Amino acid sequence: MYTTSLLFSSLCALMATAKPINTNLIERSSASSGSDTFNIEICNNCPSTKQFGIYQVSSSFQMNQMCDPVTIGQNQTQTISAPYKGIGMRLSGHAEWGTGGQWAHQALFEFGYSEYNGLAGTAYDLSLMEGTDSDVGLAVYPILSGDADSDDCPSKVCLPGNCDASQGWTNPDQVSDGSPADTVCYHGKMDFKVVFC
């Protein structure tokens, strides 16, 4: 629980205080601009079918299921919607574990709304903490639009058993290194592609 609390606190602090790299950015809209959601394209490159779901860790550390689980076959893709202004959000590749099982170590795409000095966007990271399945890798690719570029909104890639501290969380001690895996993209609502395995 200490690790979970520390990570959640770190993510909330990032979202609340993160300063943008380029302060001349303006809010941009994604393909899902007609609502308060954005799209996450999930690619299951794992050798078997997986069940995915979006969950939220509330400010009182309650795990909330935010969508019905989605089953995606090997080498298949499906797009789901996520709340743009949600915080403490995570995409899990183990929705079959249920809400209570989401506290277990696993590969996660973590994300949440961030606002700073009139700019808005999404804070995001990958989490592959010790105890995560050793054969699972994870990558996130922002779908860039407008004047957004890969310097402002970088992709993050963690290979199975090989995740650099700048790419993802592998242990809570990374807080002392300045949390280099954490990223904030201040280009408004933006869609993401997330690849498992």
N, C-alpha and C positions, 0 to 999 in steps of 0.2 A: 504494500500500500504506500510505503514511503516513496518508492520509485515512481509510482503512478502520480502521487501528489506532487512530487518535484517536477515531473514532466509537464503535468497540466498547468502548474503555476508558471513554469518557464514559458509555455506556449501562450498563456494569457498575457504575461508580461510582454512578450514579443509583439503580440497583436495590439496591445494598448500603447506601446511606446516606440515601436519600430519607426525609424526615420527612413524615408525613401532615398535611393541613390540619386535619382534625378528629380529635383523638386519642380520641374517645369511640366510634369505630367498632368493630364486631365483624365477624367473618368471616361472609359470606353465601354461600349456595349458588346456583348457576345451574341451568338446566334439565338440565344434564349432570352433576349432583351425584353420580351414582352411580359416577363414575370419576375418574381424575386428569387429565381433559381438560376443555376448554371448547369451545364452538362459535363458529366464525367464519362468518357468512353473507356470501358474496361476491356482489356485484352487478356484473355486467359491463355498464356503460352505454356501452362503447366501440363504435365503428362496425363492429367485426369480432370474430370469435371470438378468445378469448385462452386461454392455458394458465397455470394457477395452481399454485403449490406452496409448501409451507412448508419453510424451510431454517434451519439453525442454524450460527452461527459459533462454533466451540468456543474454549475458553481458549487453545488452541495455534494459533488462526487457521486451522483447517480448516473447510471448508464441507461440511456434512452435509445430505443430503436427508432430510426427516422424514416425507414422505408421498408416495404416488404422485401424479404430476401430474393435475390435473383440468381438463378442457376445458369452457369455458362459452361459449355462443353470445351473440351480440349481444342486449342487453336481457334476459338470463336471469340466474337466481340459483341458487346451490348452496351448501349448508352443509357445511363440513368440520370435523373436530376437531383441536385443537391441545393439546399437553401443557401443563397448568396450571403445573407447576413447572420448565419449561424456561427457560433464559436464553439471550440472544443469538439470539432467534428472529426470523424475518422471513417475511412473506407476499409472494411475488413474483408479478407478472403476466407473467413471462417464463420459465416453467418449461421452455419449448422450448429455452432456451439451455443446459440441463443444469447440473450442479453447478458445473463450472468457470466457466461464464458468469455465475454469480450475483454475481461481484465487479464486474461492469459497472454503470455508472450507470443507475438505473431508479427508478421510483416504488415505494416499499416501505412496508408497515405493519410496524413493528418493535415487538417486545414481549418481555416476560420477567417471570418471577416476582420479587416483591419482598417482603421481610419487614422490619418495623421495630417494636421495642418490643411484641412480641406480636401485631401486626397483620399481615395478609397480603393480597396482592393482585397486580395486574398493572401493571408499568410499561409505557408505550407511547408511541409517537410516529409521525409520518409523516416519510418521507425522500424528498425530490425534489431531490437534489443537482444541481449544474451538470452538464449533459450528459444529463439525463433527457429523454425524449421531450417536446417542448414542447407537444404536443397532449393530454397525459395529466394529468388531475387526480386527486385521491385524497381520500377522506374516511373517517373512522372514527367510529362511533357506538356507545358502550357501551350495552348493553341493561340499563337500570337496573331494579333490583329492591330490595325491602326498603326500608331508609332511605337508600339511595344517591340522590344527586341530581346534577344537572349541574354544580354547583359543585365537588363532590368528584371527579367522573368526567366531565370535559368532552369534548364532541365536538371533533374536529379536522378542518378543511376546507382543502384547498389546491386552488385552481382552476388550470387550465392556464395556466402563465406568471405566476401570481399567488399566492404563498404567503408570508404574513406570518410573521415569525420566531417568533411565539407559536403558530403552527399547525403548522409543520413545519420540518425541516432542509433548507436549500438550499445551505449551505456550512459547512465546518468551523470558520470563525471565530465561529460562534454560541456556541462554548464560552466565549469571553471575555465574552459577554453573559449568562452564567448559564444557558445552554441552555434558553431559555424554551419550546421546543417539547416538552420532556420532561414527562410527566405520570405520576403514580402514583395508581391507584385502589385504596385499601385497603378494599375491600368483599368480600374473598375471591374466589372463583371467579365470574367474570362473562363472559357471552357478548358478542360484538361483531358489528356489521354494518360491512362495508368495501365502499365503492363506488369503482370505478375509472372514470375519464373523467367 
